Amino acid sequence: MDIDTRTIGFELSPALDARVASQVGTALAPVADHITRVTVRLDDVNGDHGGVDKRCRVVVALARHGTAVSEAIATDLYAAIDEAARRVRRSTKRALTRHVGRERKDPQRPGTLVHP
């Protein structure tokens, strides 16, 4: 799975790139067959002002299932990456489950009753 990692306001270090690949790759491994693209955006919301301002946003494009988006903000960028990976795993599985549920209720499928 190819993960496109982008940063805003700072350079992407090899350690951050490895952390994104490890955490997001592991979180999305069970549903990798449905994924067409993964984009991770890392940024510092307040710049040099300090505070809870490191953000990680993960956007996963799913084949025939739309997109799943997750975002986490923390004081530490590594913690934000970990939390965003956990959240995107949940939202991706939920998106895939919801889509299957709607297909099964389709009145045009064989075996369902169609009212005139």
N, CA and C atoms as an extended XYZ file, in Angstrom:
348
Properties=species:S:1:pos:R:3:atomname:S:1:resname:S:1:resid:I:1 pbc="F F F"
N         0.849       -1.170        0.000 N   MET     1
C         0.000        0.000        0.000 CA  MET     1
C         0.897        1.237        0.000 C   MET     1
N         0.648        2.135       -0.924 N   ASP     2
C         1.421        3.361       -1.040 CA  ASP     2
C         0.730        4.466       -0.241 C   ASP     2
N         1.449        5.060        0.711 N   ILE     3
C         0.907        6.123        1.549 CA  ILE     3
C         1.596        7.420        1.177 C   ILE     3
N         0.821        8.399        0.728 N   ASP     4
C         1.340        9.710        0.351 CA  ASP     4
C         1.319       10.593        1.599 C   ASP     4
N         2.497       10.919        2.122 N   THR     5
C         2.603       11.724        3.336 CA  THR     5
C         3.041       13.133        2.968 C   THR     5
N         2.274       14.119        3.431 N   ARG     6
C         2.574       15.525        3.150 CA  ARG     6
C         2.678       16.292        4.457 C   ARG     6
N         3.549       17.270        4.486 N   THR     7
C         3.690       18.105        5.677 CA  THR     7
C         3.449       19.553        5.310 C   THR     7
N         2.970       20.314        6.285 N   ILE     8
C         2.728       21.735        6.087 CA  ILE     8
C         3.445       22.479        7.209 C   ILE     8
N         4.406       23.304        6.852 N   GLY     9
C         5.104       24.121        7.831 CA  GLY     9
C         6.402       23.530        8.356 C   GLY     9
N         6.749       22.324        7.979 N   PHE    10
C         8.010       21.716        8.404 CA  PHE    10
C         8.371       20.599        7.428 C   PHE    10
N         9.598       20.119        7.535 N   GLU    11
C        10.078       19.054        6.645 CA  GLU    11
C         9.739       17.690        7.230 C   GLU    11
N         9.485       16.731        6.366 N   LEU    12
C         9.184       15.366        6.779 CA  LEU    12
C        10.482       14.633        7.087 C   LEU    12
N        10.661       14.255        8.336 N   SER    13
C        11.859       13.520        8.736 CA  SER    13
C        11.676       12.034        8.418 C   SER    13
N        12.768       11.309        8.262 N   PRO    14
C        12.655        9.869        8.018 CA  PRO    14
C        11.939        9.139        9.158 C   PRO    14
N        12.111        9.616       10.398 N   ALA    15
C        11.456        8.985       11.547 CA  ALA    15
C         9.938        9.168       11.477 C   ALA    15
N         9.481       10.355       11.109 N   LEU    16
C         8.041       10.597       10.967 CA  LEU    16
C         7.465        9.789        9.811 C   LEU    16
N         8.190        9.730        8.711 N   ASP    17
C         7.729        8.957        7.566 CA  ASP    17
C         7.607        7.476        7.925 C   ASP    17
N         8.571        6.958        8.660 N   ALA    18
C         8.519        5.564        9.091 CA  ALA    18
C         7.370        5.317       10.050 C   ALA    18
N         7.099        6.272       10.943 N   ARG    19
C         5.995        6.119       11.902 CA  ARG    19
C         4.657        6.102       11.187 C   ARG    19
N         4.476        6.990       10.206 N   VAL    20
C         3.234        7.027        9.429 CA  VAL    20
C         3.057        5.711        8.676 C   VAL    20
N         4.103        5.257        8.014 N   ALA    21
C         4.013        4.008        7.249 CA  ALA    21
C         3.685        2.829        8.154 C   ALA    21
N         4.290        2.793        9.320 N   SER    22
C         4.067        1.696       10.250 CA  SER    22
C         2.657        1.713       10.838 C   SER    22
N         2.241        2.832       11.413 N   GLN    23
C         0.964        2.913       12.110 CA  GLN    23
C        -0.224        2.865       11.151 C   GLN    23
N        -0.195        3.671       10.117 N   VAL    24
C        -1.313        3.718        9.174 CA  VAL    24
C        -1.348        2.435        8.336 C   VAL    24
N        -0.189        1.948        7.936 N   GLY    25
C        -0.143        0.702        7.175 CA  GLY    25
C        -0.687       -0.477        7.956 C   GLY    25
N        -0.327       -0.572        9.225 N   THR    26
C        -0.829       -1.654       10.074 CA  THR    26
C        -2.324       -1.513       10.324 C   THR    26
N        -2.780       -0.295       10.546 N   ALA    27
C        -4.204       -0.062       10.827 CA  ALA    27
C        -5.077       -0.420        9.628 C   ALA    27
N        -4.585       -0.182        8.420 N   LEU    28
C        -5.392       -0.411        7.224 CA  LEU    28
C        -5.112       -1.748        6.539 C   LEU    28
N        -4.202       -2.534        7.061 N   ALA    29
C        -3.853       -3.817        6.440 CA  ALA    29
C        -5.045       -4.758        6.265 C   ALA    29
N        -5.984       -4.869        7.238 N   PRO    30
C        -7.103       -5.798        7.048 CA  PRO    30
C        -8.044       -5.434        5.894 C   PRO    30
N        -8.061       -4.167        5.499 N   VAL    31
C        -8.973       -3.731        4.428 CA  VAL    31
C        -8.199       -3.223        3.210 C   VAL    31
N        -6.952       -3.644        3.063 N   ALA    32
C        -6.086       -3.142        1.995 CA  ALA    32
C        -6.630       -3.428        0.601 C   ALA    32
N        -7.414       -4.495        0.439 N   ASP    33
C        -7.958       -4.832       -0.878 CA  ASP    33
C        -8.949       -3.788       -1.385 C   ASP    33
N        -9.572       -3.044       -0.503 N   HIS    34
C       -10.584       -2.059       -0.873 CA  HIS    34
C       -10.015       -0.650       -1.032 C   HIS    34
N        -8.747       -0.456       -0.720 N   ILE    35
C        -8.149        0.878       -0.700 CA  ILE    35
C        -7.524        1.213       -2.049 C   ILE    35
N        -7.840        2.411       -2.563 N   THR    36
C        -7.219        2.866       -3.804 CA  THR    36
C        -6.132        3.909       -3.553 C   THR    36
N        -6.287        4.721       -2.482 N   ARG    37
C        -5.299        5.770       -2.196 CA  ARG    37
C        -5.361        6.154       -0.729 C   ARG    37
N        -4.191        6.444       -0.150 N   VAL    38
C        -4.111        6.919        1.233 CA  VAL    38
C        -3.261        8.181        1.242 C   VAL    38
N        -3.802        9.251        1.820 N   THR    39
C        -3.070       10.500        1.957 CA  THR    39
C        -3.032       10.880        3.428 C   THR    39
N        -1.842       11.177        3.933 N   VAL    40
C        -1.666       11.605        5.320 CA  VAL    40
C        -1.097       13.012        5.285 C   VAL    40
N        -1.736       13.921        6.006 N   ARG    41
C        -1.285       15.309        6.074 CA  ARG    41
C        -0.917       15.638        7.514 C   ARG    41
N         0.312       16.078        7.720 N   LEU    42
C         0.796       16.456        9.035 CA  LEU    42
C         1.029       17.964        9.050 C   LEU    42
N         0.529       18.635       10.083 N   ASP    43
C         0.799       20.065       10.173 CA  ASP    43
C         0.800       20.543       11.612 C   ASP    43
N         1.379       21.723       11.781 N   ASP    44
C         1.472       22.385       13.072 CA  ASP    44
C         0.489       23.548       13.020 C   ASP    44
N        -0.625       23.418       13.725 N   VAL    45
C        -1.732       24.360       13.605 CA  VAL    45
C        -1.343       25.769       14.026 C   VAL    45
N        -0.702       25.911       15.182 N   ASN    46
C        -0.381       27.237       15.712 CA  ASN    46
C         1.051       27.675       15.434 C   ASN    46
N         1.796       26.923       14.688 N   GLY    47
C         3.180       27.292       14.400 CA  GLY    47
C         4.037       27.217       15.657 C   GLY    47
N         4.758       28.271       15.948 N   ASP    48
C         5.666       28.304       17.100 CA  ASP    48
C         4.998       28.763       18.387 C   ASP    48
N         3.688       28.900       18.410 N   HIS    49
C         2.997       29.407       19.597 CA  HIS    49
C         2.863       28.373       20.700 C   HIS    49
N         3.060       27.101       20.399 N   GLY    50
C         2.968       26.045       21.404 CA  GLY    50
C         1.545       25.582       21.622 C   GLY    50
N         1.364       24.676       22.574 N   GLY    51
C         0.036       24.175       22.900 CA  GLY    51
C        -0.318       22.916       22.124 C   GLY    51
N        -1.569       22.496       22.279 N   VAL    52
C        -2.058       21.298       21.590 CA  VAL    52
C        -2.318       21.691       20.141 C   VAL    52
N        -1.324       21.475       19.300 N   ASP    53
C        -1.475       21.996       17.951 CA  ASP    53
C        -0.859       21.143       16.852 C   ASP    53
N        -0.478       19.922       17.130 N   LYS    54
C         0.042       19.046       16.082 CA  LYS    54
C        -1.117       18.213       15.553 C   LYS    54
N        -1.340       18.282       14.234 N   ARG    55
C        -2.496       17.605       13.646 CA  ARG    55
C        -2.057       16.571       12.616 C   ARG    55
N        -2.755       15.444       12.625 N   CYS    56
C        -2.567       14.396       11.625 CA  CYS    56
C        -3.931       14.095       11.024 C   CYS    56
N        -4.031       14.224        9.716 N   ARG    57
C        -5.288       13.958        9.007 CA  ARG    57
C        -5.032       12.861        7.989 C   ARG    57
N        -5.852       11.809        8.038 N   VAL    58
C        -5.701       10.661        7.140 CA  VAL    58
C        -6.952       10.565        6.277 C   VAL    58
N        -6.771       10.517        4.964 N   VAL    59
C        -7.868       10.368        4.018 CA  VAL    59
C        -7.636        9.082        3.234 C   VAL    59
N        -8.619        8.183        3.295 N   VAL    60
C        -8.517        6.892        2.618 CA  VAL    60
C        -9.603        6.823        1.552 C   VAL    60
N        -9.203        6.644        0.309 N   ALA    61
C       -10.154        6.470       -0.792 CA  ALA    61
C       -10.411        4.982       -0.963 C   ALA    61
N       -11.688        4.604       -0.880 N   LEU    62
C       -12.085        3.205       -0.976 CA  LEU    62
C       -12.735        2.942       -2.328 C   LEU    62
N       -12.394        1.829       -2.937 N   ALA    63
C       -12.980        1.461       -4.223 CA  ALA    63
C       -14.464        1.169       -4.048 C   ALA    63
N       -15.311        1.905       -4.730 N   ARG    64
C       -16.767        1.754       -4.720 CA  ARG    64
C       -17.410        1.946       -3.345 C   ARG    64
N       -16.680        2.548       -2.414 N   HIS    65
C       -17.229        2.738       -1.073 CA  HIS    65
C       -17.046        4.158       -0.552 C   HIS    65
N       -16.586        5.086       -1.374 N   GLY    66
C       -16.408        6.465       -0.930 CA  GLY    66
C       -15.058        6.686       -0.263 C   GLY    66
N       -15.041        7.570        0.731 N   THR    67
C       -13.807        7.878        1.439 CA  THR    67
C       -14.032        7.785        2.942 C   THR    67
N       -12.941        7.560        3.652 N   ALA    68
C       -12.946        7.572        5.113 CA  ALA    68
C       -11.903        8.588        5.546 C   ALA    68
N       -12.289        9.487        6.439 N   VAL    69
C       -11.407       10.554        6.882 CA  VAL    69
C       -11.292       10.503        8.398 C   VAL    69
N       -10.091       10.733        8.880 N   SER    70
C        -9.866       10.755       10.319 CA  SER    70
C        -8.861       11.852       10.625 C   SER    70
N        -9.019       12.456       11.803 N   GLU    71
C        -8.135       13.542       12.193 CA  GLU    71
C        -7.892       13.468       13.686 C   GLU    71
N        -6.667       13.758       14.098 N   ALA    72
C        -6.328       13.785       15.516 CA  ALA    72
C        -5.398       14.964       15.775 C   ALA    72
N        -5.596       15.605       16.922 N   ILE    73
C        -4.760       16.730       17.328 CA  ILE    73
C        -4.190       16.404       18.705 C   ILE    73
N        -2.883       16.609       18.872 N   ALA    74
C        -2.216       16.335       20.138 CA  ALA    74
C        -1.013       17.263       20.285 C   ALA    74
N        -0.406       17.251       21.474 N   THR    75
C         0.799       18.060       21.682 CA  THR    75
C         2.002       17.422       21.003 C   THR    75
N         1.978       16.103       20.863 N   ASP    76
C         3.065       15.351       20.245 CA  ASP    76
C         2.588       14.813       18.896 C   ASP    76
N         3.365       15.001       17.859 N   LEU    77
C         2.972       14.563       16.519 CA  LEU    77
C         2.874       13.040       16.424 C   LEU    77
N         3.724       12.332       17.144 N   TYR    78
C         3.667       10.871       17.132 CA  TYR    78
C         2.362       10.370       17.741 C   TYR    78
N         1.907       11.009       18.814 N   ALA    79
C         0.628       10.632       19.436 CA  ALA    79
C        -0.536       10.931       18.496 C   ALA    79
N        -0.453       12.041       17.770 N   ALA    80
C        -1.502       12.386       16.809 CA  ALA    80
C        -1.556       11.363       15.669 C   ALA    80
N        -0.406       10.893       15.214 N   ILE    81
C        -0.360        9.874       14.156 CA  ILE    81
C        -0.994        8.577       14.652 C   ILE    81
N        -0.640        8.170       15.867 N   ASP    82
C        -1.193        6.931       16.430 CA  ASP    82
C        -2.708        7.002       16.561 C   ASP    82
N        -3.216        8.121       17.075 N   GLU    83
C        -4.662        8.270       17.273 CA  GLU    83
C        -5.400        8.347       15.936 C   GLU    83
N        -4.857        9.061       14.966 N   ALA    84
C        -5.503        9.152       13.650 CA  ALA    84
C        -5.537        7.784       12.975 C   ALA    84
N        -4.494        6.981       13.161 N   ALA    85
C        -4.470        5.633       12.577 CA  ALA    85
C        -5.558        4.764       13.205 C   ALA    85
N        -5.720        4.854       14.528 N   ARG    86
C        -6.785        4.083       15.191 CA  ARG    86
C        -8.158        4.512       14.695 C   ARG    86
N        -8.349        5.807       14.568 N   ARG    87
C        -9.650        6.320       14.131 CA  ARG    87
C        -9.969        5.943       12.686 C   ARG    87
N        -8.975        6.014       11.805 N   VAL    88
C        -9.246        5.707       10.395 CA  VAL    88
C        -9.516        4.223       10.211 C   VAL    88
N        -8.930        3.390       11.042 N   ARG    89
C        -9.237        1.957       10.963 CA  ARG    89
C       -10.714        1.724       11.268 C   ARG    89
N       -11.227        2.356       12.338 N   ARG    90
C       -12.637        2.222       12.702 CA  ARG    90
C       -13.546        2.773       11.622 C   ARG    90
N       -13.248        3.968       11.126 N   SER    91
C       -14.137        4.587       10.144 CA  SER    91
C       -14.111        3.848        8.809 C   SER    91
N       -12.977        3.278        8.432 N   THR    92
C       -12.898        2.504        7.193 CA  THR    92
C       -13.729        1.229        7.293 C   THR    92
N       -13.596        0.521        8.396 N   LYS    93
C       -14.395       -0.697        8.581 CA  LYS    93
C       -15.887       -0.365        8.624 C   LYS    93
N       -16.237        0.740        9.267 N   ARG    94
C       -17.641        1.154        9.338 CA  ARG    94
C       -18.173        1.492        7.954 C   ARG    94
N       -17.393        2.180        7.141 N   ALA    95
C       -17.825        2.531        5.781 CA  ALA    95
C       -18.046        1.281        4.937 C   ALA    95
N       -17.177        0.315        5.068 N   LEU    96
C       -17.337       -0.916        4.305 CA  LEU    96
C       -18.535       -1.722        4.784 C   LEU    96
N       -18.791       -1.742        6.069 N   THR    97
C       -19.928       -2.474        6.622 CA  THR    97
C       -21.247       -1.832        6.214 C   THR    97
N       -21.318       -0.521        6.288 N   ARG    98
C       -22.548        0.177        5.914 CA  ARG    98
C       -22.903       -0.043        4.457 C   ARG    98
N       -21.936       -0.057        3.593 N   HIS    99
C       -22.203       -0.235        2.169 CA  HIS    99
C       -22.803       -1.612        1.894 C   HIS    99
N       -22.284       -2.640        2.520 N   VAL   100
C       -22.804       -3.989        2.342 CA  VAL   100
C       -24.229       -4.070        2.854 C   VAL   100
N       -24.525       -3.424        3.979 N   GLY   101
C       -25.866       -3.444        4.538 CA  GLY   101
C       -26.899       -2.842        3.599 C   GLY   101
N       -26.553       -1.781        2.919 N   ARG   102
C       -27.487       -1.167        1.974 CA  ARG   102
C       -27.724       -2.050        0.767 C   ARG   102
N       -26.706       -2.759        0.300 N   GLU   103
C       -26.874       -3.637       -0.860 CA  GLU   103
C       -27.854       -4.769       -0.562 C   GLU   103
N       -27.819       -5.277        0.634 N   ARG   104
C       -28.679       -6.402        0.980 CA  ARG   104
C       -30.143       -6.010        1.077 C   ARG   104
N       -30.448       -4.741        1.248 N   LYS   105
C       -31.834       -4.285        1.349 CA  LYS   105
C       -32.386       -3.807        0.007 C   LYS   105
N       -31.637       -3.996       -1.059 N   ASP   106
C       -32.028       -3.534       -2.380 CA  ASP   106
C       -33.250       -4.327       -2.868 C   ASP   106
N       -34.370       -3.674       -3.217 N   PRO   107
C       -35.556       -4.389       -3.664 CA  PRO   107
C       -35.398       -5.046       -5.027 C   PRO   107
N       -34.386       -4.716       -5.774 N   GLN   108
C       -34.197       -5.295       -7.106 CA  GLN   108
C       -33.448       -6.628       -7.065 C   GLN   108
N       -32.967       -7.016       -5.914 N   ARG   109
C       -32.233       -8.285       -5.818 CA  ARG   109
C       -33.205       -9.450       -5.815 C   ARG   109
N       -32.836      -10.577       -6.376 N   PRO   110
C       -33.702      -11.745       -6.390 CA  PRO   110
C       -34.065      -12.194       -4.973 C   PRO   110
N       -35.306      -12.641       -4.814 N   GLY   111
C       -35.740      -13.144       -3.517 CA  GLY   111
C       -36.393      -12.108       -2.639 C   GLY   111
N       -36.423      -10.839       -3.037 N   THR   112
C       -37.091       -9.817       -2.228 CA  THR   112
C       -38.466       -9.542       -2.790 C   THR   112
N       -39.353       -9.107       -1.941 N   LEU   113
C       -40.704       -8.790       -2.365 CA  LEU   113
C       -40.783       -7.365       -2.875 C   LEU   113
N       -41.382       -7.179       -4.011 N   VAL   114
C       -41.563       -5.856       -4.579 CA  VAL   114
C       -43.047       -5.540       -4.538 C   VAL   114
N       -43.413       -4.435       -3.898 N   HIS   115
C       -44.808       -4.034       -3.806 CA  HIS   115
C       -45.217       -3.240       -5.037 C   HIS   115
N       -46.403       -3.499       -5.597 N   PRO   116
C       -46.822       -2.801       -6.814 CA  PRO   116
C       -47.109       -1.351       -6.605 C   PRO   116
